[in-house]
Amino acid sequence: MERSRTHLYDPVFKSVARALIRKLGMHILPNNKEGCYKLSPDRFYFVMLPHCAPALLNNLLFTNWSPSILSRVVLFSNGWKEARQELIASGASDGLKIAKELAYITALESVVHSPGKEHYLLWSSRNKLREYRDFEGMRVQCFSPVEMDSLPKNVWNIPPYSEKTDKEISCSSKLTQNSGIFSDIIDANVVPNFIDSNTDG
């Protein structure tokens, strides 16, 4: 992975962290796009969304809703099914609204895989296989091109859950704005306490 092609964003980056990232030849994204990063179909991507709200992952899929693009994406994020189940269990919204706002995650749930899953299996004390998950639920995941091709064609015609403007897709979502629905998101009121006064680029 080339450092010059690595882009990072975190609302709590301090000036020391920003300086180190730039010194290493990487880039800091200036704005929070809520996961709406448009990817190119002629490149491969490794996207890290560590303990992010499921809606951010949904936004990433929404913005790149094409098998030709998603087949080139490798994700490092929370377990797919678990993230959706945790959101539903949180009671953040009614079931129908959650189903609508997470439509893209749900549509691809059957074709997402953890590469080399056999390497994540450990023998437990009771001689039963259990899945080992790095970073408390984080997984490396990708989409099977063959299985995506076998999905019904109308899957790729799912209407967007947020409105489009004339020139760009609006990815604002109440689920991403309400940090209380996901235990790993820092509350918006707490963030200023972590950011120092130096807010250069």
ABEGO torsion letter per residue (X at the ends): XBAAABBBBBAABBAAAAAAAAAAGBBBBABBAGGBBBBBAABBBBBBBBGBBAAAAAAAAAAABBAAAAAABBBBBBBAAAAAAAAAAAGABBAAAAAAAAAAAAAAAAABBBBGAAAABBBBAAGBBBBBBBGGGBBBBBBBAAAAAABBAAAAABBBABBBBAABBBABBAAAABAAABAABBBAAAAAAABBABABX
